[in-house]
C-alpha cells in the first residue's frame, strides 16, 4: 500500500491564509472525497501536492519521498484540475501522445476507447471543444494515465447527466482494475457521497472532519422537537449546530443517540447535511 502524506501544510497569499496547518494521509486502494465549498482550499491543497503551487510551510511526500521538485515521485500522481494545461491548438490525439511520454503506464488504447464512449473526436482541437468536452478530455487522460494516485478536481464541470453517469461508472471500473488511490475534490457533495469511502472535509483552509464515511456519519445525529424540550435534552451534550423554526428546534449533536424522548424525531444526516451542520453555512455546496 502506498501513501501520500500531507504534513502541516500552510499556504499564505499575503495576509490571506488559503490553507492553515493541514495534515492528512491518502492511501492507495481507497476512494476519497475532498469536500468543501468553492474557495475552501481544495484546489490549493491538490496543487501543492503536485507542485503546481508551493506551500508556505509544511511538506508533502509519497512513501517517504518528498514530492517537492521530485519528478520521479510526482510521476506516480496524475491530477486533473479545472485549468486546461495543454495548448489550445493541440488536438486530443496529440494530448494523448504527449501525456504518454510522461507517464510510462499510460494506456493509449484505453484512452481512445473512452473517447469513443464519450463521442469525443480525437482530431478536434481543444479550442474547438465545449466546456463539457474539455472536462471529458481531462477525465480520459486522468483515467488512462496508469498513475498510482488519480486526483479529480471538480470532475463533472459542464457534463450533462449521461456523461456524469458514465464518468462515475468508469471511475469505479478503473478503481477495481488498478486499485489506485482516487481523490474526488468537489463542492457537489450530494452527488458523490455514495461513491466515496473516505472523507476529508475542508472549510476556510482547515480540515474540519476526516475519516471513513461510515465513521463520520455515525458520529452525529439530529433531534427535532419542541424548542424548550430540545434545549433541555441538549443541555449537557456536544451541540454542533442548531436551527429554530418557530416553536420547533432542530439540533445536530456529536455522538450517538441516547435517552432520546419519544416525542423527538431522530435522524442520521448524510454527508452534505454533516458539512452544513459543521460549518453552519447553508446554500449551494
Backbone torsions as a table, in degrees:
resi	resn	phi	psi	omega
1	UNK	NA	131.1	178.2
2	UNK	-99.8	153.4	-175.9
3	UNK	-139.5	132.5	168.1
4	UNK	-96.2	125.7	-179.6
5	UNK	-112.6	125.5	176.6
6	UNK	-106.9	116.5	-170.4
7	UNK	-118.7	102.8	170.6
8	UNK	55.2	47.5	-176.0
9	UNK	-83.5	128.1	175.6
10	UNK	-125.6	138.7	175.2
11	UNK	-132.4	123.4	179.5
12	UNK	-118.0	140.3	170.5
13	UNK	-118.0	93.2	-173.0
14	UNK	65.1	-124.0	178.4
15	UNK	-86.4	-11.3	-178.3
16	UNK	-83.2	127.7	178.7
17	UNK	-100.5	106.0	-179.2
18	UNK	-78.5	-35.8	175.6
19	UNK	-136.1	138.1	-174.0
20	UNK	-125.4	97.8	175.2
21	UNK	51.3	55.4	-177.8
22	UNK	-86.7	128.8	175.5
23	UNK	-132.0	136.5	179.7
24	UNK	-165.7	165.6	174.3
25	UNK	-129.5	139.8	178.9
26	UNK	-123.2	119.6	-175.1
27	UNK	-106.6	148.4	174.1
28	UNK	-67.1	156.8	-179.9
29	UNK	78.8	15.3	179.0
30	UNK	-137.4	150.6	174.7
31	UNK	-108.5	122.6	-177.5
32	UNK	-109.4	145.3	167.9
33	UNK	-106.6	117.2	173.1
34	UNK	-95.9	101.1	-165.3
35	UNK	-112.1	138.7	178.2
36	UNK	173.8	165.4	179.3
37	UNK	-69.5	165.8	173.2
38	UNK	-58.2	132.9	179.3
39	UNK	83.8	7.5	-177.6
40	UNK	-74.1	-21.2	-178.1
41	UNK	119.0	4.6	-177.4
42	UNK	-61.7	-53.2	-177.8
43	UNK	-64.1	-38.4	178.6
44	UNK	-59.7	-42.7	-180.0
45	UNK	-63.0	-47.8	-179.9
46	UNK	-64.4	-36.9	179.5
47	UNK	-68.7	-31.8	176.5
48	UNK	-69.6	-43.0	178.8
49	UNK	-57.7	-39.6	-175.1
50	UNK	-96.9	12.8	174.6
51	UNK	68.1	18.1	174.7
52	UNK	-81.9	-21.9	173.3
53	UNK	-136.4	147.6	-178.6
54	UNK	-108.1	136.4	-178.1
55	UNK	-70.3	150.2	172.5
56	UNK	-71.1	-37.9	175.4
57	UNK	-156.3	164.2	-178.2
58	UNK	95.1	170.0	-176.5
59	UNK	-136.2	157.3	172.3
60	UNK	-128.0	136.2	-178.0
61	UNK	-141.5	160.5	174.1
62	UNK	-127.9	119.4	-176.5
63	UNK	49.7	41.6	175.8
64	UNK	87.1	-9.9	178.7
65	UNK	-91.3	126.1	177.1
66	UNK	-62.8	133.6	-177.6
67	UNK	-82.9	-12.0	-176.7
68	UNK	-67.4	120.3	179.0
69	UNK	52.8	37.4	-178.2
70	UNK	-121.4	88.9	-174.4
71	UNK	-60.9	-37.4	-179.2
72	UNK	-63.9	-45.4	179.4
73	UNK	-68.6	-40.1	-179.5
74	UNK	-64.9	-26.3	-179.6
75	UNK	-68.1	-10.1	177.2
76	UNK	-86.4	-2.8	-179.0
77	UNK	-123.6	132.6	171.6
78	UNK	-119.7	125.6	-175.6
79	UNK	-118.7	119.4	170.2
80	UNK	-90.6	127.3	175.7
81	UNK	-127.9	179.3	-175.3
82	UNK	-67.9	-31.4	-178.9
83	UNK	-76.6	148.2	174.8
84	UNK	-92.3	116.2	-173.8
85	UNK	-93.1	-13.9	178.4
86	UNK	-87.7	152.2	176.1
87	UNK	-59.3	139.7	-177.5
88	UNK	-63.1	-24.3	-178.8
89	UNK	-78.6	-10.6	-176.8
90	UNK	-80.4	139.7	175.0
91	UNK	-89.0	170.4	-173.9
92	UNK	-65.1	-38.8	179.6
93	UNK	-58.2	-42.9	178.4
94	UNK	-65.6	-37.9	177.1
95	UNK	-59.0	-41.1	178.2
96	UNK	-61.8	-47.2	-177.9
97	UNK	-65.4	-39.8	179.2
98	UNK	-66.0	-44.8	-179.4
99	UNK	-63.1	-38.1	-179.9
100	UNK	-64.6	-24.7	177.7
101	UNK	-69.0	-25.1	-176.4
102	UNK	-100.4	-21.8	-178.0
103	UNK	-119.0	107.7	-171.2
104	UNK	-63.5	-25.6	-179.1
105	UNK	-98.9	13.2	-179.7
106	UNK	-62.1	136.7	-176.3
107	UNK	-108.3	97.4	-177.6
108	UNK	-65.2	-43.0	-179.0
109	UNK	-59.9	-42.5	178.4
110	UNK	-63.5	-41.4	-179.6
111	UNK	-60.2	-45.3	-178.5
112	UNK	-72.6	-28.6	175.7
113	UNK	-69.0	-35.9	176.3
114	UNK	-68.6	-36.2	176.8
115	UNK	-58.9	-38.9	177.1
116	UNK	-65.7	-42.3	-178.6
117	UNK	-63.9	-36.4	-179.9
118	UNK	-89.1	-1.6	-177.2
119	UNK	59.4	43.9	176.6
120	UNK	-99.7	121.8	179.3
121	UNK	-76.0	113.4	-177.3
122	UNK	-61.7	-19.4	-177.5
123	UNK	-87.2	-6.8	-179.3
124	UNK	-75.7	136.2	175.4
125	UNK	-71.4	152.5	178.8
126	UNK	-59.9	-35.0	-179.5
127	UNK	-64.4	-20.3	-178.7
128	UNK	-94.5	-2.4	-177.6
129	UNK	-88.8	144.6	173.9
130	UNK	-71.0	170.6	176.9
131	UNK	-56.1	-43.1	-179.4
132	UNK	-63.8	-41.3	-178.8
133	UNK	-77.5	-25.2	170.0
134	UNK	-63.6	-40.5	176.1
135	UNK	-62.5	-44.4	178.2
136	UNK	-57.8	-45.3	179.8
137	UNK	-58.7	-44.1	-179.0
138	UNK	-68.6	-37.0	177.0
139	UNK	-61.3	-45.8	-178.2
140	UNK	-62.2	-44.7	179.5
141	UNK	-61.6	-39.2	-179.8
142	UNK	-67.4	-49.1	-178.5
143	UNK	-63.8	-29.1	-176.0
144	UNK	-90.4	-5.8	-170.0
145	UNK	-65.6	-29.9	-176.7
146	UNK	75.1	10.8	-179.6
147	UNK	-72.6	158.6	179.9
148	UNK	-71.4	-28.9	-179.7
149	UNK	-131.0	132.3	179.1
150	UNK	-116.9	123.7	178.1
151	UNK	-108.3	127.4	177.6
152	UNK	-118.0	109.6	-179.1
153	UNK	-98.8	111.3	-176.0
154	UNK	48.1	64.1	-169.2
155	UNK	-76.5	-7.6	-178.1
156	UNK	-111.9	20.2	-179.7
157	UNK	-60.5	118.1	176.8
158	UNK	79.8	0.2	-178.7
159	UNK	-80.9	142.0	174.0
160	UNK	-79.5	174.7	-173.4
161	UNK	-59.9	-40.4	-178.9
162	UNK	-66.3	-42.5	179.6
163	UNK	-70.0	-32.8	176.2
164	UNK	-63.7	-46.0	179.6
165	UNK	-62.5	-42.5	179.1
166	UNK	-63.0	-42.5	178.9
167	UNK	-57.8	-49.9	-176.6
168	UNK	-64.2	-37.0	178.2
169	UNK	-66.5	-43.9	179.3
170	UNK	-65.5	-36.2	179.1
171	UNK	-61.6	-46.3	179.7
172	UNK	-64.4	-40.8	179.1
173	UNK	-63.0	-44.3	-179.4
174	UNK	-65.6	-39.5	178.2
175	UNK	-61.3	-43.9	180.0
176	UNK	-65.1	-35.7	-178.3
177	UNK	-74.7	-39.9	-170.1
178	UNK	-108.3	-14.7	-179.4
179	UNK	53.4	37.3	-180.0
180	UNK	-81.7	173.9	172.1
181	UNK	-93.8	132.9	-176.4
182	UNK	-125.9	133.6	174.4
183	UNK	-121.7	122.9	174.9
184	UNK	-107.5	110.1	179.4
185	UNK	-96.6	118.6	-174.3
186	UNK	-157.3	155.4	170.2
187	UNK	-99.1	-4.6	178.5
188	UNK	-90.1	70.5	-171.5
189	UNK	-63.0	-42.5	-175.7
190	UNK	-61.1	-33.0	-174.2
191	UNK	-72.2	-32.8	-173.9
192	UNK	-108.3	3.7	-170.5
193	UNK	-67.4	-24.1	177.2
194	UNK	-80.4	-11.9	-176.1
195	UNK	-93.1	-38.4	-173.3
196	UNK	-83.3	140.5	178.6
197	UNK	-108.5	-12.7	176.4
198	UNK	-134.2	145.0	-172.5
199	UNK	-130.3	136.6	167.4
200	UNK	-124.3	111.5	179.4
201	UNK	-98.6	130.0	-177.7
202	UNK	-126.0	138.9	-179.8
203	UNK	-145.3	125.1	178.7
204	UNK	52.7	41.1	173.9
205	UNK	84.5	1.9	-179.1
206	UNK	-127.1	147.3	175.6
207	UNK	-77.7	124.8	-178.3
208	UNK	-105.4	-15.2	175.9
209	UNK	-161.9	143.7	179.7
210	UNK	-154.5	136.8	179.6
211	UNK	153.7	-170.9	176.4
212	UNK	-70.5	153.4	178.8
213	UNK	-57.9	-43.8	-178.4
214	UNK	-61.6	-42.6	-179.1
215	UNK	-64.8	-42.3	-179.0
216	UNK	-66.1	-41.2	-179.5
217	UNK	-71.6	-28.8	-177.5
218	UNK	-86.9	-6.9	-176.6
219	UNK	-98.2	31.3	177.4
220	UNK	-173.2	158.0	179.0
221	UNK	-155.6	159.7	180.0
222	UNK	-112.4	138.6	171.5
223	UNK	-121.9	139.0	179.8
224	UNK	-131.4	133.3	-180.0
225	UNK	-177.7	-167.0	179.2
226	UNK	-59.8	135.7	-170.5
227	UNK	-53.9	-50.4	-176.4
228	UNK	-65.1	-39.4	-179.8
229	UNK	-67.1	-40.9	178.8
230	UNK	-64.5	-43.9	179.6
231	UNK	-61.1	-39.3	178.7
232	UNK	-66.0	-42.1	-179.8
233	UNK	-63.6	-35.1	-173.1
234	UNK	-89.8	0.6	-169.9
235	UNK	-60.1	-30.4	-178.4
236	UNK	-116.2	23.0	-177.2
237	UNK	-116.6	166.1	-178.3
238	UNK	-85.7	97.0	-178.5
239	UNK	-86.4	124.0	179.5
240	UNK	-94.0	-34.9	176.2
241	UNK	-161.5	160.2	-178.3
242	UNK	-146.8	138.5	175.4
243	UNK	-128.4	138.3	179.2
244	UNK	-114.5	132.8	178.1
245	UNK	-129.5	88.0	-174.6
246	UNK	67.1	-122.8	-179.5
247	UNK	-90.8	1.7	-179.3
248	UNK	-103.4	140.6	178.6
249	UNK	-127.0	138.2	176.4
250	UNK	-120.8	123.7	-173.7
251	UNK	-125.0	135.5	175.5
252	UNK	-101.2	122.2	-174.4
253	UNK	-117.3	146.2	174.4
254	UNK	-82.3	141.5	178.4
255	UNK	108.9	-161.4	-179.4
256	UNK	-112.5	150.2	-179.6
257	UNK	-60.1	135.9	175.8
258	UNK	-150.2	135.7	178.2
259	UNK	51.0	44.1	-178.4
260	UNK	-81.1	127.3	178.5
261	UNK	-58.0	145.7	-178.8
262	UNK	-61.9	-24.1	-177.5
263	UNK	-77.2	-9.8	-178.8
264	UNK	-86.0	149.4	167.1
265	UNK	-96.1	125.5	-177.9
266	UNK	-113.3	134.4	-179.5
267	UNK	-144.2	155.8	173.3
268	UNK	-100.0	126.9	-179.6
269	UNK	-75.5	155.4	170.3
270	UNK	-87.7	-179.6	-174.9
271	UNK	-60.0	-40.2	-179.7
272	UNK	-64.4	-42.3	178.1
273	UNK	-65.4	-37.7	176.9
274	UNK	-60.1	-45.9	-178.9
275	UNK	-62.4	-45.5	178.9
276	UNK	-60.1	-42.6	-178.9
277	UNK	-67.9	-36.6	-179.2
278	UNK	-73.2	-30.0	-177.8
279	UNK	-97.4	-19.7	-176.8
280	UNK	70.4	18.9	-177.1
281	UNK	-116.7	128.4	176.5
282	UNK	-104.4	178.8	179.7
283	UNK	105.3	-166.6	-177.3
284	UNK	-67.0	134.1	178.3
285	UNK	-92.8	NA	NA
